[in-house]
Amino acid sequence: MKTSFFIVCEGRLDSGVSLDSRFLLERGFFKTLSLLEAARAELNTPPTMLLLDGAYPPIGDIISRWGLPIMIRMDYGSFPKVKPLGGIPIYSLPAVKSISDSLFRGGLYPLLHPHIDRFTDIFSVGMIITRENSEVQMEIVGRGFDASDLRLGTAIPHESFVYDIHDDSISNRCQISPQEYKREKTERAKRIAQFECYIDYANREGRLLSSVGHFSPSPDRITNVVSLIPDSFTAIGRSEIKALAKFALKLQLEVLPKLPTSESFVASLSLVPRLGWILWDVYGHWYRR
């Protein structure tokens, strides 16, 4: 995926070619900063556009270039009292504008990407990494789950292990039991069905919510989702672990030094069909969910 970065401010569009990382650092936009520095390190990140105000004229051209739907997330300089759930597809420019306006009112800044369906990820990984230690903790969920499940604690890892970048060794490897996975699959199906209702709501009402808990999808809708999630978890293969190790080394050497100091960092990645491993963000102790 060819990565491009844009910032929209006062009706002007600035290309990521000339973006100053200090600007993002000083404003506290660490999610965007982590993506920008990862792209500069030639790691795979989604094309990204950060909106800093409601002057929209430039975004139509970019959205036309990317195509609808648009995935909408958010960045912020200080953690809001209420943080809406993003990462969902928005199917029209008016809905993008309406949702963006509501985010601005809440002190949040829209972060837009071409839509990548979070429910079709092959694997998603939370990679716990430090600036110096060669050992990287990997927490993994399989198909039908996504990186936010690990970040938000809505799923337990299906597999975890410690990978040593320098020794190319794996230790402390463990995998979810069939019984635990069955329970996780059932809960995940309900949550995906709730998210489907939420996507309908966000596109219709032009705003985001902080929870999907009040949506009550029909039993048929849940059953349809269940059929899309595998009956068992298949452990990640050695070739994909090698790819993650290369990602981790690049992050450690070229990205983490550009981020605010933290005892440890968590990188969220997904293995996406036809696109490979994609980095969603890197966050440290300063980043609350």
For each residue, the residues with C-beta under 8 A, 3 or more apart:
1: 44 45 46 47 275 276 278
2: 47
3: 39 44 45 46 47 48
4: 15 16 47 48
5: 15 16 19 35 36 39 47 48 49
6: 13 14 15 16 48 49 50 58 62
7: 13 14 16 19 49 50 51 52
8: 11 12 13 14 49 50 51 52 53 55 56 58 59
9: 12 14 52 53 55
10: 52 53 55
11: 8 53 55 56 57 58
12: 8 9 55 58
13: 6 7 8 58 59 61 62
14: 6 7 8 9 18 19
15: 4 5 6 18 19
16: 4 5 6 7 19 36 39 48
17:
18: 14 15
19: 5 7 14 15 16 23 24 36
20: 23 24
21: 24 25 33 36 37 258
22: 25 26
23: 19 20 26 27
24: 19 20 21 27 29 30 32 33 36
25: 21 22 28 29 30 33 260
26: 22 23
27: 23 24 77
28: 25 76 77 78
29: 24 25 32 33 50 75 76 77 109
30: 24 25 33 34 75 259 260 283 284 286 287
31: 34 35 73 75 111 281 283 287
32: 24 29 35 36 48 50 75 111
33: 21 24 25 29 30 36 37 258 259
34: 30 31 37 38 255 259 279 281 282 283
35: 5 31 32 38 39 45 46 48 279 281
36: 5 16 19 21 24 32 33 39 40 48
37: 21 33 34 40 41 254 255 258 259
38: 34 35 41 43 45 250 251 255 279 282
39: 3 5 16 35 36 42 43 45
40: 36 37 254
41: 37 38 250 251 254 255
42: 39 250
43: 38 39 247 250 251 255 279
44: 1 3 275 276 277 278 279
45: 1 3 35 38 39 48 278 279
46: 1 3 35 71 113 114 116 278 280
47: 1 2 3 4 5 66 113 114
48: 3 4 5 6 16 32 35 36 45 111 112 113
49: 5 6 7 8 59 62 111 112 113
50: 6 7 8 29 32 75 109 110 111 112
51: 7 8 54 56 59 100 109 110 111 112
52: 7 8 9 10 109
53: 8 9 10 11 104
54: 51 97 100 101 104
55: 8 9 10 11 12 58
56: 8 11 51 59 60 97 100
57: 11 60
58: 6 8 11 12 13 55 61 62
59: 8 13 49 51 56 62 63 96 112
60: 56 57 63 64 93
61: 13 58 64 65
62: 6 13 49 58 59 65 66 112
63: 59 60 66 67 68 70 93 96 112
64: 60 61 67
65: 61 62
66: 47 62 63 70 113 114
67: 63 64 114
68: 63 90 91 92 93 115
69: 89 90 91 115
70: 63 66 89 90 96 112 113 114 115
71: 46 86 87 88 89 90 112 113 114 115 116
72: 86 87 88 90 96 99 100 110 111 112 208
73: 31 86 87 110 111 112 113
74: 83 84 86 103 108 109 110 111
75: 29 30 31 32 50 108 109 111
76: 28 29 79 80 107 108 109
77: 27 28 29
78: 28 107
79: 76 83 288
80: 76 83 106 107 108
81:
82: 106 210
83: 74 79 80 108 210 289
84: 74 103 106 108 207 208 209 210
85: 88 198 208 209 210 211 212
86: 71 72 73 74 111 208
87: 71 72 73 118 146 148
88: 71 72 85 195 198 199 202 208
89: 69 70 71 115 117 199
90: 68 69 70 71 72 95 96 99 202 203
91: 68 69 95 203
92: 68 95 96 203
93: 60 63 68 96 97
94: 97 98 206
95: 90 91 92 98 99 202 203 206
96: 59 63 70 72 90 92 93 99 100 110 112
97: 54 56 93 94 100 101 206
98: 94 95 101 102 206 207
99: 72 90 95 96 102 103 110 202 206 207 208
100: 51 54 56 72 96 97 103 104 110
101: 54 97 98 104 105
102: 98 99 105 106 206 207 208
103: 74 84 99 100 106 108 109 110 208
104: 53 54 100 101 107 108 109 110
105: 101 102
106: 80 82 84 102 103
107: 76 78 80 104
108: 74 75 76 80 83 84 103 104
109: 29 50 51 52 74 75 76 103 104
110: 50 51 72 73 74 96 99 100 103 104
111: 31 32 48 49 50 51 72 73 74 75 86
112: 48 49 50 51 59 62 63 70 71 72 73 96
113: 46 47 48 49 66 70 71 73 116
114: 46 47 66 67 70 71
115: 68 69 70 71 89
116: 46 71 113 270 272 275 278
117: 89 120
118: 87 121 146 147 148 270
119: 144 146 192 195 228
120: 117 143 272 273
121: 118 124 143 145 146 147 270 271 272
122: 142 143 270 271 272 273
123: 140 141 142 143 236 240 270 271
124: 121 140 141 145 146 147 149 150 268 269 270 271
125: 138 139 140 147 150 244 267 268 269 270 271
126: 138 139 140 147 150 151 157 266 267 268
127: 136 137 138 139 244 247 248 251 266 267 268 269
128: 136 137 138 139 264 265 266
129: 133 136 137 248 251 252 256 264 265 266 267
130: 133 252 256 263 264 265
131: 252 256 257 265
132:
133: 129 130 136
134: 164 165 166 167
135: 162 163 164 165
136: 127 128 129 133 162 163 164 165 245 248
137: 127 128 129 160 161 162
138: 125 126 127 128 159 160 161 162 163 241 244
139: 125 126 127 128 150 157 159 160
140: 123 124 125 126 157 158 159 160 236
141: 123 124 145 146 149 150 155 157 158
142: 122 123 145 158 159 230 233 234
143: 120 121 122 123 229 230
144: 119 185 188 192 228 229 230
145: 121 124 141 142 149 155 158 184 188
146: 87 118 119 121 124 141 149 270
147: 118 121 124 125 126 150 151 268 269 270 280
148: 87 118 151 152 154 268
149: 124 141 145 146 152 154 155 188
150: 124 125 126 139 141 147 153 155 157 268
151: 126 147 148 266 268 289
152: 148 149 289
153: 150
154: 148 149 191
155: 141 145 149 150 158 184 187 188
156: 176 180 184
157: 126 139 140 141 150 160 176
158: 140 141 142 145 155 175 176 181 184 233
159: 138 139 140 142 173 174 175 176 233 235 236
160: 137 138 139 140 157 172 173 174
161: 137 138 170 171 172 173 174
162: 135 136 137 138 170 171 172
163: 135 136 138 169 170 241 244 245 248
164: 134 135 136 167 168 169 170 171
165: 134 135 136 168 245 248 249 252
166: 134
167: 134 164
168: 164 165 245
169: 163 164
170: 161 162 163 164 173 241
171: 161 162 164
172: 160 161 162
173: 159 160 161 170
174: 159 160 161
175: 158 159 233 235
176: 156 157 158 159 180 181 184 233
177: 180 181
178: 181 182 232
179: 182 183
180: 156 176 177 183 184
181: 158 176 177 178 184 185 232 233
182: 178 179 185 186
183: 179 180 186 187
184: 145 155 156 158 176 180 181 187 188
185: 144 181 182 188 189 226 229 231
186: 182 183 189 190 226
187: 155 183 184 190 191
188: 144 145 149 155 184 185 191 192 229
189: 185 186 192 193 222 225 226 229
190: 186 187 193 194 217 222
191: 154 187 188 194 195 212
192: 119 144 188 189 195 196 225 228 229
193: 189 190 196 197 217 221 222 224 225
194: 190 191 197 198 212 213 215 217
195: 88 119 191 192 198 199 212
196: 192 193 199 200 217 221 225
197: 193 194 200 201 212 215 216 217 221
198: 85 88 194 195 201 202 209 212 215
199: 88 89 195 196 202 203
200: 196 197 203 204
201: 197 198 204 205 209 215
202: 88 90 95 99 198 199 205 206 207 208 209
203: 90 91 92 95 199 200 206
204: 200 201
205: 201 202
206: 94 95 97 98 99 102 202 203
207: 84 98 99 102 202
208: 72 84 85 86 88 99 102 103 202
209: 84 85 198 201 202 212
210: 82 83 84 85
211: 85 214
212: 85 191 194 195 197 198 209 215
213: 194
214: 211
215: 194 197 198 201 212
216: 197
217: 190 193 194 196 197 221 222
218: 221 222
219: 222 223
220: 223 224
221: 193 196 197 217 218 224 225
222: 189 190 193 217 218 219 225 226
223: 219 220 226 227
224: 193 220 221 227 228
225: 189 192 193 196 221 222 228 229
226: 185 186 189 222 223 229
227: 223 224
228: 119 144 192 224 225
229: 143 144 185 188 189 192 225 226
230: 142 143 144 233 234
231: 185
232: 178 181
233: 142 158 159 175 176 181 230
234: 142 230
235: 159 175
236: 123 140 159 240 241
237: 240 241
238: 241 242
239: 242 243
240: 123 236 237 243 244 271 277
241: 138 163 170 236 237 238 244 245
242: 238 239 245 246
243: 239 240 246 247 276 277
244: 125 127 138 163 240 241 247 248 269 277
245: 136 163 165 168 241 242 248 249
246: 242 243 249 250
247: 43 127 243 244 250 251 267 269 277 279
248: 127 129 136 163 165 244 245 251 252 267
249: 165 245 246 252 253
250: 38 41 42 43 246 247 253 254 255
251: 38 41 43 127 129 247 248 254 255 256 265 267 282
252: 129 130 131 165 248 249 255 256
253: 249 250 256 257
254: 37 40 41 250 251 257 258
255: 34 37 38 41 43 250 251 252 258 259 282
256: 129 130 131 251 252 253 259 265 282
257: 131 253 254
258: 21 33 37 254 255
259: 30 33 34 37 255 256 262 265 282 284
260: 25 30 284 286
261: 284
262: 259 265 284 285 286
263: 130 284 285
264: 128 129 130 284 285
265: 128 129 130 131 251 256 259 262 282 283 284
266: 126 127 128 129 151 282 283 284
267: 125 126 127 129 247 248 251 279 281 282
268: 124 125 126 127 147 148 150 151 279 280 281 282 283
269: 124 125 127 147 244 247 277 278 279 280
270: 116 118 121 122 123 124 125 146 147 277 278 280
271: 121 122 123 124 125 240 276 277 278
272: 116 120 121 122 275 276 277 278
273: 120 122
274:
275: 1 44 116 272 278
276: 1 44 243 271 272
277: 44 240 243 244 247 269 270 271 272
278: 1 44 45 46 116 269 270 271 272 275
279: 34 35 38 43 44 45 247 267 268 269 282
280: 46 147 268 269 270
281: 31 34 35 267 268
282: 34 38 251 255 256 259 265 266 267 268 279
283: 30 31 34 265 266 268 286 287
284: 30 259 260 261 262 263 264 265 266 287
285: 262 263 264
286: 30 260 262 283
287: 30 31 283 284
288: 79
289: 83 151 152
